[in-house]
């Protein structure tokens, strides 16, 4: 029996409380929006199969609850600069509410990781990626 995927990529969503981490996870994995989700106590998990070129990647997501309730709006310019300063894949706005660009954001991140693995920049046995959320 063959394994139906080539890689399993694991993303951890971290950020302040009540900023949309659970909503993003549910939108990606279940294609629906939670209007008023209960606060995450502990950890919530999800998984999605993404097809890239000739490979299948399983994206496992882990969302960690947060006790901090700081709220801060981040401008598009600040987010773009943060991505540039931290050598991130690229900047893309996504909305858990409408679903706009949610799949695309994770597809781009997955593609970038796989390109770096193929180029020998990442050891595919020891890769870890942190997506910091939110950008509202």
N, C-alpha and C positions, 0 to 999 in steps of 0.2 A: 504494500500500500504506500503510495507516494504522498509526500507532504504537499498540501495545496498552496503553499506559499514559499517564496524564496528567502524572505527576511521577515523578522518580527521587529518592528520599531516601536519603542515605548516612549510616550510623551507624558510628562507630568505637568499638569496645569496648576500653577500656584499664583496667589494674589490675595488681596484684601478680601474680607468678607463681603458678601452681597454685591459682587461686581459682575457676575454672570458666568463663572467657571462651570457650574453645573448645567446651566442653560446651553453653553457652548458644547459641552460633552453630549448632552441629550440631542441637540440639533444634529451633530455629526453622526452619532450612532443610530438614532431612531427617526431622524428627519421630522422632528416635531419641536414645538416651543413650549416650555413650561412658563406660564404667566407668573405664578407666585410659588416658586419651589421652596420647599422646606430647607432650612440651613443644613449644610453638610456637617455631620458630626463624625469625625474620623476621615475615612477615605471612600470615594466612590469610583467604580471602575467601568470601563466601556471598551468595546473593540470594534474595528471596522476593517474590511478587506479593501485594499486599494490596488487597482491594476495600473502598473506603469510599464510601458513598452512590452517586453516579453516576460515580465516577472510579476508575481503577486506579492504584495506586502500586506501583512497584517499590522495594523496600527492599534496598539493597546494604549489606552488612556487611563491615567490615574489623576483624580482631582482630589486635592487635599482641602479639607475645611480650614477655616481661619477664624480666629476670635476677634481679629482686628476689624473694625468697621470704618476705617478711613475712607472717605470718598474724595476722589480727585479726577477732574476732567483732564484728559490729555489731548492736546491739539494734534492734528495730522502732522504738522511740522515737527513737533517734539517727538512723535513716534518715529517718523522717518529718520530724524537725527539719531535717536537711540539705536535704531536698527543699523545705521551706518557705523556709528561709534563702536558697536559691539559685534561687527562682522557677521550680522545675521543675514539670512538668505536674501530677503528683500522685504519691502514693506507692502502689506496688503490689508485693507480694512475689511472686516468681516462682521456680520450681524447674526447672532443667534436668533434674534426675533424674526427676521425675514428669511434667514438662511443664505443671504447674499455672501458669496465668497468663502463660506465655511469649508466646504469640500476642497475648494481651490487652495486655500491656505495650507491645509494639511497635505495636499498633493504636492504643492511646491516644496514644502519642508522635507517631505519624504524623498522627492526627486533629488534635492540638494544633498541629502545625506548619502543616498546611493551613489551619486556622482563622485562624492568624496571618498567613499569606500572603494569604488572602481579605480580611482586615481591613486589609491594607496595613502591618502591623507588621513584616513581613519582606519583603525584596526577593527574589522567588523565583529570582533569578539568583545570589544571593550568600548563601544560607542555609547555616549550618553548625551542627550540633548535636553535643554531646558527651554520651554516656551514660557515667557513671563506674560501674564495676563492680568489686567485688562488694558485695552486701549479703547476708550469710549468716545 
